[in-house]
Structures are given as structure tokens and as C-alpha cells.
């Protein structure tokens, strides 16, 4: 992230102004934050009168002027982000080139199936159409699964019908839209926790992006239509809410094997893990993130103290409780190279990074990692 000590208020637009007079929009490696210079703010018409975005954070000074940092639904993740108006459009030709180049890259790594966990991340169906066109031309050789993002908006349940239509149109082809993706909380500094952030004094617990009962209704409708729900969750408070919403939604559904999933799971309340096992919720872990470096440890300590560290990336507990575990790279955040991911899950080391905060209960052994990873991958490689 761009943050200094996890604080988005520590950076501002003026820090980028020396790079030139042209509008600059920088995206964090998590893709949950954008950082704009002053020229970009002006080009987008963003000033103190720009309203806050539901589910998003616009950092401001004491007078309400935007500082240039936009998080969650205020960033390009959000359909109503004020930044979108200045982002150049990608041509159909370029989209197709990107898809085919990415396919070649995955084949070079030995990957033969993947899931795009946000095919409409740009709020359009353009990438869907590009995939469909290439697939009809016989150019999609890989098995490409896609998840259709639905936000907590008044038309959310109606969009489930659209996702079903896309599923019916693509089922059986090399490109399938077969999952619904929801974002339930944010990333670094905005993940929704069970307890307030320790590095703040305002009781802030993060951003919870869905209403629990509305999400339960979406789960029921999607599962009844044969569509799984795949949820982003970083904080323990977000995951606790998801487990409750999945339980309500699955109980009301006629589908008794929906294979709903939660991905990331960086901080998890330990009592939620056996509940996930009982509900057959798939834990889509990001094993690339399972190393303890100094920055990660200190950042999590500043958020939730030693308790957060003890519940950080608690992968072995999922295996102990017989939760179905899948691995995901979250590409382009991390590389889609599974052997390296399993190495990090096993050793908690990455090259020259060594374990700074050792919790033996979290160490995953090779005999536990490989069978679950290979048998229950659920296609969630990316």
C-alpha cells in the first residue's frame, strides 16, 4: 500500500505534483486504493463539495478538502467513484490482446484453469463480451471461470438474475460466468474488525460493505439458481458477518451443496472456523501472503495488538477443522505460481524474509497442504 504505518492521512496529492503537471492516478498493489495528484483531482472535478461515497473513504483535511487518497468504493473498485471519469477507456482490440497474452502467461506456468474474481470490475460487460468473442473464435484454450461482481445496491437481487442469464449463456464453454463476487469489507486500514482499530481513537472498526440480511437474501436466490457466492473478507468482523449471512441464506435455499466461499481470511475469529466447516464454506486462502515479515507484523499489531497477530493467517486451523481449502493468488496482487504459494504456507518464509512472529499452531506441513490444495482447488487459482 501507499500508507506510511498504515495511515492513509500521511500522504497527499502534493507529494506527486513534482512529477509533472499531467493528471496522475496511482493504484495500490491491493487495488483497493488510488492516489491522485492535484492535476488529477482538478481534472475529475473533485473538491471539498464532492460527496462521500457509500462504502468508500475519501481522506480529507480538517476543512474537508480531499487529500488525494481514495479507498474502497471511492476508489476504482466502486461503480460511482469520481475518479472513473478521467480513466482512459480500453479498446476492444487491446482487451483481446490482454486476454490472449494472459492465457499464454498462465500456460507458461502450467496453469490450465483459473477464475477471474471480478469480470465486471470496470462496471461494464466489456470484458465478458471480449472473452465470449474469443471463445467463439476458438482462441480461448484455457478454462476461464468468471465471477460477476454485485454491490449492496437497491438492484442487487435483480442483478442475480443477470448473473444467471450470463451463466446460462456461457455454461459448457471454455469461458463461463458461474459465480457471484461480493466485497464485504476493505483492505489495509479499512478491513472490518470485531474490535476498534488500536491505532485510532474514534472507535473505527473498518468498512462493512453489505447489510447482513440483504446479503443472506442474495445468497438464497443465487444458490437456488445454482450459482455460488464468492466473498472478499479481510477482517475478522467481516468474516463473522459472512458466516452468519451464509448460514441464513443457505438454510433458506433448496440447494444443499452451494459451495459458497470466503477469500483472503487474513484475520479470523477462531470460533468461526468450525462454523465454516459445518456450513461447507470454502476457505479460499491466499497462501502467497502467509509469511511473517516485519512490516506485516507491525502493521497488524498496530491494528489489533497481539490478539490480531495470534489470529493472523490461521491456515492450519482450517485444516484441523476439516474446512475445504483452496488457494488463490489474487493476481495481479500476487503471482499465480502455486508451488511458491505452498512453500510460503509451509515455511512462513519468503526468500530472505524470516519468521519474526512465530506461532507454531499456524505452521502448515506439506502432507496437509498438497492433498487439500490439489483435490479441492475449485478452480480458484487467481
matplotlib code that plots the C-alpha trace (Angstrom):
import matplotlib.pyplot as plt

x = [0.0, 1.0, 0.4, 3.0, 2.5, -0.9, -2.2, -3.8, -3.7, 0.1, 0.2, -1.5, -1.8, 1.1, 3.6, 3.0, 2.9, 6.7, 6.4, 4.7, 1.6, -0.3, -3.0, -1.6, -3.6, -1.6, -3.3, -2.1, -0.9, -4.0, -6.3, -8.3, -6.8, -6.0, -3.6, -4.2, -2.1, -3.6, -4.0, -6.0, -8.2, -8.9, -9.5, -12.0, -13.7, -13.0, -13.1, -14.5, -18.0, -17.6, -19.8, -18.6, -19.2, -21.2, -18.8, -15.8, -13.3, -12.1, -9.3, -9.7, -8.0, -9.7, -11.5, -13.0, -10.7, -9.8, -6.1, -5.9, -6.4, -9.5, -10.3, -12.7, -15.9, -14.4, -11.6, -11.9, -13.5, -16.6, -19.1, -19.7, -16.1, -15.5, -12.1, -13.7, -14.4, -10.7, -9.6, -8.9, -11.1, -9.6, -10.3, -11.8, -8.6, -6.5, -8.8, -8.4, -4.6, -4.5, -6.7, -4.6, -1.3, -2.5, -3.6, -0.1, 1.4, -0.7, 0.2, 3.9, 3.3, 1.4, -1.9, -4.8, -7.8, -8.4, -11.1, -11.3, -12.8, -14.3, -15.0, -17.0, -14.6, -14.8, -18.6, -19.2, -19.7, -16.9, -14.5, -17.3, -18.0, -14.3, -14.0, -17.1, -15.9, -12.5, -14.2, -16.5, -13.4, -11.8, -9.0, -9.7, -7.9, -7.7, -10.8, -11.7, -14.2, -15.5, -17.3, -19.8, -19.5, -22.6, -22.6, -25.0, -27.4, -31.2, -31.0, -28.7, -31.2, -32.2, -28.5, -28.6, -31.0, -28.4, -25.7, -27.9, -28.5, -24.8, -24.3, -26.8, -25.2, -21.7, -22.2, -20.2, -17.9, -14.2, -15.4, -18.0, -19.6, -20.5, -20.0, -21.2, -18.5, -19.2, -16.8, -17.8, -15.0, -11.9, -8.2, -5.3, -6.7, -10.4, -10.9, -13.8, -12.7, -14.7, -13.0, -12.0, -8.6, -6.0, -4.1, -7.2, -9.1, -12.5, -13.9, -13.4, -13.8, -13.4, -15.8, -18.6, -19.9, -23.0, -26.1, -26.3, -30.0, -29.8, -26.7, -28.5, -31.3, -28.8, -27.2, -30.5, -31.5, -28.1, -27.8, -31.4, -30.3, -27.2, -24.7, -22.1, -21.2, -17.5, -16.9, -13.9, -13.2, -10.0, -11.1, -12.5, -15.6, -16.4, -15.9, -18.1, -20.9, -20.4, -20.6, -23.9, -25.3, -24.3, -25.9, -29.2, -29.0, -28.1, -30.8, -33.5, -32.1, -33.2, -29.6, -27.8, -24.4, -23.8, -20.0, -20.1, -16.6, -14.8, -11.4, -8.4, -9.4, -6.4, -7.9, -10.4, -12.2, -11.2, -14.8, -16.0, -13.7, -15.7, -18.9, -17.4, -16.7, -20.3, -21.7, -19.2, -18.0, -14.8, -11.8, -10.0, -6.7, -4.0, -1.0, 1.3, 0.6, 1.5, 4.9, 5.6, 7.8, 8.4, 6.1, 3.1, 3.6, 4.0, 1.0, -1.3, 0.0, -1.0, -4.5, -5.4, -2.4, -1.1, -4.6, -4.7, -1.3, -2.4, -5.3, -3.4, -3.4, -4.6, -4.4, -3.6, -6.7, -8.8, -7.3, -7.6, -11.4, -11.7, -12.7, -12.3, -9.3, -8.5, -5.5, -5.8, -3.1, -5.3, -3.4, -2.2, -1.6, 0.4, 1.9, -0.2, 2.6, 1.2, 4.5, 5.8, 2.4, 2.6, 6.2, 5.1, 2.2, 4.6, 7.6, 6.1, 9.2, 9.7, 13.2, 15.2, 12.1, 12.2, 9.5, 9.5, 6.4, 6.4, 3.1, 3.7, 0.0, -0.1, 2.7, 1.2, 3.0, 3.5, 1.4, -1.5, -1.1, -0.8, -3.9, -6.3, -4.7, -5.0, -8.3, -10.3, -8.8, -12.3, -10.7, -9.8, -6.2, -6.5]
y = [0.0, 3.7, 4.1, 5.1, 3.0, 2.1, 5.7, 7.0, 10.5, 10.5, 11.1, 13.7, 14.9, 17.5, 14.7, 13.7, 17.1, 17.4, 14.5, 16.8, 18.8, 15.9, 14.1, 11.1, 8.3, 5.6, 2.3, 0.5, -3.1, -4.2, -2.5, -1.1, 2.4, 5.2, 8.1, 11.2, 14.3, 17.8, 17.9, 14.7, 16.0, 19.1, 17.0, 14.9, 17.9, 16.6, 19.2, 19.8, 19.7, 16.2, 14.0, 10.9, 7.6, 4.9, 2.1, 4.2, 6.6, 9.9, 11.2, 14.9, 17.7, 19.5, 21.8, 18.9, 19.2, 15.8, 14.9, 12.7, 9.2, 7.2, 3.8, 1.0, 2.2, 5.7, 4.1, 2.4, -0.6, 1.4, 2.0, 5.6, 6.6, 10.2, 9.1, 7.0, 10.0, 10.6, 6.9, 6.2, 3.5, 0.3, -0.6, -4.0, -4.8, -4.2, -6.2, -9.2, -8.8, -8.7, -11.8, -13.9, -12.7, -13.6, -17.0, -17.6, -16.5, -18.9, -21.8, -21.0, -21.6, -24.9, -23.4, -24.7, -23.3, -20.0, -17.8, -14.1, -12.9, -9.7, -9.9, -6.6, -4.7, -1.8, -1.7, -2.8, -6.1, -5.3, -8.0, -10.6, -9.8, -9.9, -13.3, -14.6, -13.3, -15.0, -18.2, -18.4, -18.0, -20.9, -18.8, -19.5, -22.7, -22.4, -23.0, -19.5, -19.2, -15.7, -14.1, -11.3, -8.6, -7.4, -4.5, -3.8, -1.6, -1.4, -3.6, -6.2, -9.0, -8.1, -8.4, -12.1, -12.7, -11.1, -13.3, -16.3, -15.2, -14.9, -18.4, -19.9, -18.2, -19.4, -22.7, -25.5, -23.2, -22.5, -19.2, -19.5, -16.8, -19.1, -17.3, -14.1, -12.0, -9.6, -7.3, -7.4, -5.2, -3.3, -3.8, -2.4, 0.2, -0.4, -4.1, -4.6, -5.8, -7.2, -4.6, -0.9, -0.2, 0.3, 2.9, 5.2, 6.8, 7.3, 3.7, 3.0, -0.7, -0.5, -0.6, -3.2, -3.1, -5.2, -5.4, -8.9, -9.6, -8.4, -10.5, -13.6, -13.0, -12.7, -16.0, -17.8, -16.5, -17.2, -20.7, -21.6, -20.7, -22.9, -20.0, -19.9, -16.7, -15.8, -13.1, -10.9, -10.6, -9.4, -8.6, -10.9, -8.8, -9.1, -12.9, -13.3, -11.5, -13.5, -16.8, -15.6, -14.4, -17.6, -19.7, -17.8, -17.8, -21.5, -22.5, -20.9, -22.3, -25.5, -26.1, -28.2, -28.1, -24.5, -24.3, -20.7, -19.3, -16.7, -15.4, -13.8, -14.5, -12.6, -12.2, -14.8, -15.2, -18.9, -19.8, -19.0, -21.7, -24.8, -23.0, -22.7, -26.4, -27.2, -24.9, -26.3, -22.8, -23.0, -21.1, -19.6, -18.8, -16.6, -18.7, -16.2, -13.9, -16.4, -15.2, -13.1, -10.1, -7.2, -4.7, -7.1, -8.0, -4.3, -3.2, -5.9, -5.2, -1.5, -2.5, -5.2, -5.9, -9.4, -10.9, -9.9, -11.5, -14.7, -14.9, -13.8, -16.1, -19.0, -21.6, -24.7, -24.3, -24.6, -27.9, -29.1, -28.3, -30.1, -26.9, -27.3, -25.2, -23.7, -21.5, -18.2, -15.8, -12.7, -11.9, -9.2, -8.7, -11.9, -14.2, -17.2, -19.7, -22.3, -24.1, -20.9, -20.3, -23.7, -23.1, -20.0, -21.7, -24.4, -22.4, -18.9, -17.6, -15.7, -15.7, -13.6, -12.9, -14.9, -15.5, -12.6, -13.7, -17.5, -19.2, -22.9, -23.7, -21.9, -23.8, -26.0, -29.1, -30.4, -33.6, -31.4, -28.8, -30.8, -33.1, -30.3, -27.9, -30.4, -32.1, -29.1, -26.3, -25.4, -23.6, -20.6, -20.2, -16.5]
z = [0.0, -0.2, 3.5, 6.0, 9.1, 7.7, 7.8, 4.6, 6.0, 5.9, 2.1, -0.1, -3.7, -3.4, -2.9, -6.6, -8.0, -8.6, -11.1, -13.6, -14.5, -16.1, -14.1, -12.2, -10.8, -8.9, -7.9, -4.8, -5.3, -3.4, -6.0, -3.1, -3.1, -5.6, -5.0, -7.2, -7.8, -7.8, -11.5, -11.4, -8.7, -10.8, -14.0, -12.2, -10.6, -7.1, -4.4, -0.9, -2.3, -3.7, -1.6, 0.3, -1.4, 0.4, 1.3, 0.4, 2.1, 0.7, 3.0, 3.7, 5.7, 8.6, 6.2, 4.2, 1.1, -0.4, 0.2, -2.9, -1.4, -2.3, -0.7, -1.3, -3.2, -3.5, -5.5, -8.9, -7.1, -6.8, -9.6, -8.6, -7.9, -9.0, -10.4, -13.2, -15.5, -16.1, -16.6, -20.3, -22.0, -23.2, -26.8, -27.8, -29.7, -26.6, -24.3, -26.6, -26.7, -22.9, -22.6, -25.0, -23.5, -20.1, -21.3, -22.7, -19.4, -17.4, -19.8, -19.3, -15.5, -16.2, -15.2, -17.3, -15.4, -13.5, -12.0, -12.7, -9.4, -10.9, -14.6, -14.4, -12.2, -14.6, -14.1, -17.7, -19.5, -21.9, -20.7, -20.8, -24.4, -25.3, -23.7, -25.4, -28.8, -28.5, -27.2, -30.2, -32.4, -30.7, -29.2, -25.5, -24.8, -21.1, -18.9, -17.7, -14.9, -14.1, -11.1, -11.6, -9.0, -7.3, -4.8, -2.0, -4.1, -4.4, -7.6, -6.1, -6.2, -9.8, -10.7, -9.6, -12.5, -14.8, -13.4, -14.0, -17.6, -18.1, -16.6, -18.9, -22.0, -21.1, -19.5, -21.1, -23.0, -22.2, -20.7, -18.0, -15.8, -13.0, -9.7, -7.9, -6.3, -3.4, -1.4, 2.2, 3.6, 2.6, 2.7, 4.8, 7.2, 6.1, 6.8, 9.2, 12.6, 15.6, 17.8, 17.1, 15.5, 18.2, 16.1, 16.1, 18.9, 17.2, 17.6, 13.9, 13.1, 9.3, 6.4, 6.3, 2.7, 2.9, 5.1, 6.6, 5.9, 2.3, 1.7, 3.1, 0.7, -2.2, -1.1, -1.1, -4.5, -6.1, -4.6, -5.7, -9.2, -8.9, -8.5, -5.8, -3.9, -3.5, -0.9, -0.2, 3.5, 5.2, 8.8, 11.5, 11.9, 8.2, 8.2, 11.3, 9.5, 6.3, 8.2, 9.7, 6.4, 4.6, 7.4, 7.0, 3.2, 2.9, 5.4, 3.3, 0.0, -1.7, -2.8, -0.2, -1.8, -2.9, -2.4, -1.3, -0.5, 1.5, 0.3, 1.9, 5.5, 6.9, 10.4, 11.5, 14.8, 15.7, 16.7, 13.1, 11.6, 12.8, 11.7, 8.2, 8.2, 9.2, 6.5, 3.9, 3.2, 1.1, 2.6, -0.4, 1.2, -0.4, 0.6, -1.1, 1.8, 4.5, 5.5, 8.5, 7.6, 9.9, 8.1, 8.2, 11.8, 12.9, 10.8, 12.2, 15.7, 15.3, 14.2, 16.7, 19.1, 20.0, 19.6, 16.0, 15.4, 17.0, 14.6, 11.5, 8.5, 10.6, 7.9, 9.9, 12.0, 8.8, 8.0, 11.7, 11.5, 8.1, 6.2, 2.4, 1.5, -1.9, -2.9, -4.8, -5.9, -6.0, -9.2, -10.1, -6.3, -6.2, -8.9, -10.0, -9.2, -6.8, -5.7, -4.3, -2.5, -0.9, 0.1, 2.0, 3.6, 4.9, 5.9, 6.6, 4.8, 1.5, 0.2, 2.7, 4.9, 8.1, 10.7, 13.1, 15.0, 15.3, 16.1, 15.8, 15.6, 12.3, 10.5, 7.8, 6.8, 3.3, 3.9, 4.9, 2.1, -1.0, -0.9, 0.0, -2.5, -5.4, -4.6, -3.5, -5.7, -7.0, -9.9, -7.7, -8.8, -9.3]

ax = plt.figure().add_subplot(projection="3d")
ax.plot(x, y, z, "-o")
ax.set_aspect("equal")
plt.show()
